[in-house]
């Protein structure tokens, strides 16, 4: 199950940290590999569920990126 999936009762309580983001990126990598494998085998309809999970993960990451204030860079000496 996707690390993005959070039961209704826990929504808002989930903490986003570097470990969670890394696991999500690794999960996306695996999803893309599965999607490509199914498409190469001519089983495009079988990869729809993986595409939906990948889409949800990407929307989640985009939401986090939009909500995160930009980091200020230190001037280079």
Secondary structure, 3 states (H helix, E strand, C coil): CCCCCCCHHHCCCCCCCHHHHHHHHHHHHHHHHHHHHHHHCCCHHHHHHHHHHHHHHHHHHHHHHHHCCCCCCCCCC
